[in-house]
């Protein structure tokens, strides 16, 4: 009786799972010499047949949503007979086609048995559409598939939008603030601004008449307008130095390209802001 129940349960699982057929090679009479059937296990997964029809691949992200930052992902792979593919060499390469870059550290892949391969730290560094370029090698069989996923775009109202760089940007290091209340300038403690290295700036703030401004409260924010993300660090204005200069610490520009650095300045009852453009 117990064996019969197990057989019935197995039949119901197989019968209820969606199947996908792909055509095999056609003979001279125009009929298929063979066909392959693949099973998708989860309704909410991303499912693909590899480019040459050798494997089926099913991607499941933990939590159901692709995040900016670390994602935990399961990859289920079957062979042409819809059997669990074990012992395969699997690679996953995240690629952002809109900006032509990938990630600095490829995800580590662990085989867990039964055709299941886990990625515990698939790091998508910015919001937007990504390609997951999957390669599978099993014996002499090699095939690929590409999945499209959207990181950080789950119906949220994002503060940063994607903006193309204008042709007439001002890259001056001394600017008049937006409402004309302050003259603001900066210098890097390293001279030339470095890429991917934490460093500091000195920010000098004067009134519109050139009088040094003391006791100001200053906030800083960085943004890559073409990419829609800011700093990987949280820089702060940590101290007021001599000659009414202010120390900005924790700056790190992790990507080359166009950056906006915005300082919001409050001195007494006067509040104003200034935005510097950088090209690294």
N, C-alpha and C positions, 0 to 999 in steps of 0.2 A: 504493500500500500504506500509506504514512504517513497519507494523508488518511483512509483507511478506519479505521485505528487510532484516530485522533482522534475520528471520529464514533462509534465503539463506546464509547470512554471517556466521551464526553459523554452518550450514551444511558444508560450504567450509573449515572452521577452523578444524572441526573434521575430514573431509575427507583428508586433507593435513597433519595432524599430524601423525608421525609414530606410529605404535602400536606394542606391544610385547605380545605374548601369552605364558602362561605357562600351563603345563598340571596339571589337578587336579587328584584326586584319581580315579583309574581305577576299574571298576566293574568286576564281574566274567567273563563277556563276552569279557574283554579286551578293552572295549570302555571307554572313559572318562565320568565320572559321571558329571563333570563340568569343565569349563576352565575359566581362568582369563585373561582379556585383560588390558594392561597398556599403557598409552600414554606418550611419551617423548615430552616435549614442545619446547626444544631448541636443534638445531643441534649440537652446540658446548659444550653442557653440558656433565657431566659424569652421566651415567644412569645405575641403577642396580635394579634387583629384590632382595628383602631381602632373606636371606639364606633359610627360610622355605616358601617363596612365599606369605607371608602375606601382604607385602607392596611393593610399588615401591618408589625409592628414586632417586632424580635428584639434582645434585650439580652444581651450577653456581658460578664461582669466578669472582669478579668485575675486569674488565680490561682484562680478558681472560688469564692471566698468573699468576702462583703461585710464590709468592715472598718470599725471606728470610726476616723474620720479620712479620709484621701484614698483614693479608689478610681479606677482606670483602667477605663473602660467603652467598649465599642463598641456602636453602635446601627445595625442594618441595617433599611432601610425599602424596601418595594416598593409599587408602585401596584396598582390593581385588576386589571391584566393580569399581575401577578406580575413586572413589570419593575423593575429598579433605579430608585429615585426619586432623581434628581439635582436640585440647585438649590433644594431645599426650605428653607423657614424652619422651624427646629426649636428648640423650647424644652424644657428639662427642669427641673422644679421639685421638689426634695425636700421632703417634708412629713411631720412626725411626728404622726399623728392622736391618739395617746394624750395628748400634751401640748400640742397645738394650736399648733405653731410649725414654721417652716422653718429655713433656714440664712441667714447674713448675706450670703454671697457666692454667687450662682448659678453653676453650672458653665459653663465656656467650651466651646463646641461647634465642632469643626472638621470640615468636609466633606472626605473623602479620596477621593471618586469611587466609582463603582460602587454607589451606594446606601449607602455606609458613612459614618457620622458618629461621631466620637470625642470622648469627654469625658475629658480627662487629669487632672482634679482635681475629681471628684465627692466633696465633703466631707460625710460623715455624722457629726455632732458627738457622738452618743451611741449606746449600744447599745439595741437594740430594733427593733420593726417600723417601717419607713418606707414611704411612698408615693412613687413616682417618677411625677409627673404630666407626661406628654409631650404636647406640642402640635405638630402638623405642618400647615404651609400650603404648598400647591403650586398656583400660579395662583389659581383661584377655589375650589379645594377646601381645606377646613379640617376637621380632625378631631383627636380626642384619644384617649388611652389611659392607664390607670393600672396600674403594676406595683407589687406588694408585695414588699419585700425585707427581710431581717432582718440588721442590722449587728451584728457582734460576738457572734453567737449560734450558733456552729458547734459545739455540744456541749461548750463549755468550762464549767468551774465558776467562774462569776464571783464575785468577792469581794463586790461590791456588789449588793444586791437592791433592787427597787422597793418603797417604803413610803409609804403615805398619811400625810399630816400629822395627828397627833393634835390634838384640840380644846383640850387643856390644856397646851400647851407653855410652858415657862419660858424667857423671853427675857432673864433677868438677866445683867448683865455681871460680877457677882461670884458665885462658886459654891464650895461645898465639894466637894472631889474625891470620886471614887466610893467610896473606902474611908475617907474622913474624915481623911486625913493632912495635906492642904493646903487653904488658902483661896486661891483664884486669881481674879484680876480682869484686865481688859484695857481699854485705850483706843486708839482709832485716832489716828494722827498728823494726820489730816485732820478730826478731830472726827466728823462724820457719815460713816458707812462708804459709800464710793462704789461705783457699779456700773461694771464694765469698766475699772477704772483700777488699776494696780499701786501699792500703798501699804504702809505698815508699821504695826505695832501695838507698844505697850509692854505686856508681860505682867508682872504683879506676883505673886510667889509667897510666901506666908507659911505658917508651921506652923499647926496647928489652934488653937494658943494665941496666934496673932498675931505670932509672931517672924519677921522677914524671913529667907528661905531663900537662901543664897548657894551658888555652885558647882554648881547643878543642871544636869543634862543634859536637854534638852527636845526632843521631836520634835512636829511639827505635821502634821495631816492634815485636809483639807476634803472634804465630801461633800454632794451634793444628794440626799437620800433618795428623793424623788419621781421623780428622773430616773436614779438609779443611776450617777452619775459624780461625779468630784471636781474639783479645781482644774485650769485649763489651765496653771498655773505650778507650780513646785516650791518653795513657801515654806520658809524655814529660820529657826531661832532662831540668830542670828548672833553675838550679843554679850550680855554681862551689863553692865547700866548701873548707875548709882548707886542706892542704896536697894533693892538686890536686885531690880531690875526687869530684864527681858530684852527684847531687841529682836527682833521677828519681822518678817522682810523677805520681799518677793516675793508678798504676798497679792493675789489678783485674783479678784473675783467676777464671772464673765462672763455670768451670767443672773440675772434677778429670781426670787425664790421663797424657799423654805425651805432653809437651809444648816445643817449641823453642822460645828463646828470643834472638833477633839479635840486636846488636848495630853497627851502622855505625859511624866511628870516623874519623874526619878530623882535623888534627893538622898541621898548616902551609900548605905545599904542599903535605903532606902525607895523603892518604886516605886508610883506611883499615876497616875490619869488623870482628866481633867475634860473634859466635852463642853458647849460653848456652842451655843445655838440662835440663828440670825439669820433675820430675814425682810426681804428687800430688795424 
